[in-house]
Amino acid sequence: MFPKPDDLFKQSFEQWEKQTADYWNALLRDPGFLKGMWQSMETMLQARQQFNRAVEQALTAWQLPTRENQERILHQLNRLQTLVNDLNERVDDLMAQVDATMV
């Protein structure tokens, strides 16, 4: 008798899954592969840093805000917003005191 198609597919898939897992486990433990991947990653990170520096230099040359400038401005805006909120609360308290003394 022939095996059921479902059983045949299941066995084939399990065999493929095991072979694939064995292949990747061996590859990911290979020092040569890991060294190559590490070098590639380091090269990409260095290229990214150079690109970021070039963009920052271009933005500075065009007198446009860089990411650092934008972060500093946002921080200052947040501080100003906090001060305005505090002043609003103080004004409300003073107005409440004035209203209380007028009654």
C-alpha positions as a Markdown table, in Angstrom:
| # | Residue | x | y | z |
|---|---|---|---|---|
| 1 | Met | 0.0 | 0.0 | 0.0 |
| 2 | Phe | 1.0 | 3.6 | -0.6 |
| 3 | Pro | 1.2 | 6.0 | 2.3 |
| 4 | Lys | -1.5 | 8.6 | 2.6 |
| 5 | Pro | -0.6 | 11.9 | 0.9 |
| 6 | Asp | -0.9 | 13.8 | 4.2 |
| 7 | Asp | 1.5 | 11.4 | 5.9 |
| 8 | Leu | 4.0 | 11.6 | 3.0 |
| 9 | Phe | 3.8 | 15.4 | 3.1 |
| 10 | Lys | 4.3 | 15.5 | 6.9 |
| 11 | Gln | 7.3 | 13.2 | 6.7 |
| 12 | Ser | 8.8 | 15.2 | 3.9 |
| 13 | Phe | 8.3 | 18.4 | 5.7 |
| 14 | Glu | 9.8 | 17.1 | 9.0 |
| 15 | Gln | 12.8 | 15.8 | 7.1 |
| 16 | Trp | 13.3 | 19.2 | 5.3 |
| 17 | Glu | 12.8 | 21.0 | 8.6 |
| 18 | Lys | 15.5 | 18.9 | 10.3 |
| 19 | Gln | 18.0 | 19.3 | 7.5 |
| 20 | Thr | 17.4 | 23.0 | 7.3 |
| 21 | Ala | 17.8 | 23.4 | 11.1 |
| 22 | Asp | 21.0 | 21.3 | 11.0 |
| 23 | Tyr | 22.4 | 23.4 | 8.2 |
| 24 | Trp | 21.7 | 26.7 | 9.9 |
| 25 | Asn | 23.0 | 25.4 | 13.3 |
| 26 | Ala | 26.3 | 24.4 | 11.7 |
| 27 | Leu | 26.6 | 27.6 | 9.7 |
| 28 | Leu | 25.8 | 29.9 | 12.6 |
| 29 | Arg | 28.5 | 28.1 | 14.7 |
| 30 | Asp | 31.1 | 28.4 | 12.0 |
| 31 | Pro | 33.8 | 30.9 | 13.2 |
| 32 | Gly | 34.6 | 31.9 | 9.6 |
| 33 | Phe | 31.0 | 32.8 | 8.9 |
| 34 | Leu | 30.6 | 34.6 | 12.1 |
| 35 | Lys | 33.8 | 36.6 | 11.5 |
| 36 | Gly | 32.6 | 37.5 | 8.0 |
| 37 | Met | 29.2 | 38.6 | 9.3 |
| 38 | Trp | 30.9 | 40.7 | 12.1 |
| 39 | Gln | 33.2 | 42.4 | 9.6 |
| 40 | Ser | 30.2 | 43.1 | 7.3 |
| 41 | Met | 28.2 | 44.6 | 10.2 |
| 42 | Glu | 31.2 | 46.7 | 11.3 |
| 43 | Thr | 31.6 | 48.0 | 7.7 |
| 44 | Met | 28.0 | 48.9 | 7.5 |
| 45 | Leu | 28.0 | 50.7 | 10.8 |
| 46 | Gln | 31.1 | 52.7 | 9.8 |
| 47 | Ala | 29.4 | 53.6 | 6.5 |
| 48 | Arg | 26.3 | 54.7 | 8.4 |
| 49 | Gln | 28.4 | 56.9 | 10.7 |
| 50 | Gln | 30.1 | 58.5 | 7.7 |
| 51 | Phe | 26.8 | 59.1 | 6.1 |
| 52 | Asn | 25.4 | 60.7 | 9.2 |
| 53 | Arg | 28.4 | 63.0 | 9.5 |
| 54 | Ala | 28.1 | 64.0 | 5.9 |
| 55 | Val | 24.4 | 64.8 | 6.3 |
| 56 | Glu | 25.1 | 66.8 | 9.4 |
| 57 | Gln | 27.8 | 68.8 | 7.6 |
| 58 | Ala | 25.5 | 69.4 | 4.7 |
| 59 | Leu | 22.7 | 70.6 | 7.0 |
| 60 | Thr | 25.1 | 72.9 | 8.9 |
| 61 | Ala | 26.5 | 74.3 | 5.6 |
| 62 | Trp | 23.0 | 75.1 | 4.4 |
| 63 | Gln | 22.2 | 76.6 | 7.9 |
| 64 | Leu | 19.5 | 74.0 | 8.5 |
| 65 | Pro | 18.9 | 72.5 | 12.0 |
| 66 | Thr | 20.6 | 69.2 | 12.6 |
| 67 | Arg | 19.1 | 66.5 | 14.8 |
| 68 | Glu | 21.1 | 67.8 | 17.8 |
| 69 | Asn | 19.8 | 71.3 | 17.2 |
| 70 | Gln | 16.2 | 70.0 | 16.9 |
| 71 | Glu | 16.6 | 68.0 | 20.2 |
| 72 | Arg | 18.0 | 71.1 | 22.0 |
| 73 | Ile | 15.1 | 73.3 | 20.7 |
| 74 | Leu | 12.5 | 70.7 | 21.7 |
| 75 | His | 14.0 | 70.5 | 25.2 |
| 76 | Gln | 13.9 | 74.3 | 25.4 |
| 77 | Leu | 10.3 | 74.3 | 24.2 |
| 78 | Asn | 9.3 | 71.7 | 26.8 |
| 79 | Arg | 11.0 | 73.9 | 29.5 |
| 80 | Leu | 9.1 | 76.9 | 28.3 |
| 81 | Gln | 5.8 | 75.0 | 28.3 |
| 82 | Thr | 6.4 | 73.9 | 31.9 |
| 83 | Leu | 7.1 | 77.5 | 32.9 |
| 84 | Val | 4.0 | 78.8 | 31.1 |
| 85 | Asn | 1.9 | 76.1 | 32.9 |
| 86 | Asp | 3.4 | 77.0 | 36.2 |
| 87 | Leu | 2.6 | 80.7 | 35.6 |
| 88 | Asn | -0.9 | 79.9 | 34.6 |
| 89 | Glu | -1.4 | 78.0 | 37.8 |
| 90 | Arg | 0.0 | 80.9 | 39.8 |
| 91 | Val | -2.2 | 83.4 | 38.0 |
| 92 | Asp | -5.3 | 81.3 | 38.7 |
| 93 | Asp | -4.3 | 81.1 | 42.4 |
| 94 | Leu | -3.9 | 84.8 | 42.6 |
| 95 | Met | -7.1 | 85.5 | 40.8 |
| 96 | Ala | -8.9 | 83.1 | 43.2 |
| 97 | Gln | -7.4 | 85.0 | 46.1 |
| 98 | Val | -8.5 | 88.3 | 44.6 |
| 99 | Asp | -12.0 | 87.0 | 44.0 |
| 100 | Ala | -12.1 | 85.7 | 47.6 |
| 101 | Thr | -11.1 | 89.1 | 49.1 |
| 102 | Met | -13.6 | 91.0 | 46.9 |
| 103 | Val | -16.6 | 88.9 | 48.2 |
